[in-house]
Amino acid sequence: MFKLPSPVKGKSNANKSLLCHGLPLFQWGNLREKEEVIGRGSFGLVFVARNGHGEKVVIKKLLSEDDQEKRLFIKEVKILHGVYSEHIVKFKAACMEPCAMMLEYLFFDFAPFGGSAIVSSLDRLLQHLRVNEVIDQFPFQEKSPWKRQPGLHICMTSG
């Protein structure tokens, strides 16, 4: 006979808040110097600000007050809080009023290449590279994976 799983007893999350998930939280009023908007979509607004410690951070703010979108936002916060990868920006904290998340601020600085631009979004990076024809200024050298990994070459060519 098939038995349905019973709910786990313990912490209740009837109000769908982040409080019982052990996530770091921040207060919206502690944000300072809300600066440039670096992204906008149907879901939210992304901009640069300074947190209570004066550190530059990225804030992703939910634009809608719809309960369904708030639930999706909370899921995203919980997922980002649990992901540790060098390829994904680091989650720092969440806010419930308004729904927002604080993320690590990353940027690309062209100073080491003789430029003065600093860009903080992929769109602006690609636009800067295209407009300034930066790619043409650097001699790229193609590397063959076969030279670097002779074992890979043997595996790929032997039948």
Number of C-alpha atoms within 10 A of each C-alpha: 3 4 5 6 6 6 6 7 6 6 8 10 11 6 7 12 14 18 13 10 10 9 16 15 16 19 15 17 9 11 19 16 11 15 12 12 14 18 14 13 9 8 13 16 16 19 19 24 21 18 21 14 9 12 13 20 19 27 28 22 21 21 17 14 10 9 10 9 15 19 13 12 19 19 13 12 21 17 11 17 17 11 12 11 8 7 6 10 15 18 20 19 18 27 20 17 11 14 19 26 26 25 19 17 17 14 12 13 15 15 10 7 10 8 10 9 11 14 17 18 14 12 11 14 17 12 13 16 12 12 8 11 11 13 10 10 9 9 7 8 6 6 8 8 10 12 10 10 10 11 10 12 13 11 9 10 7 6 5
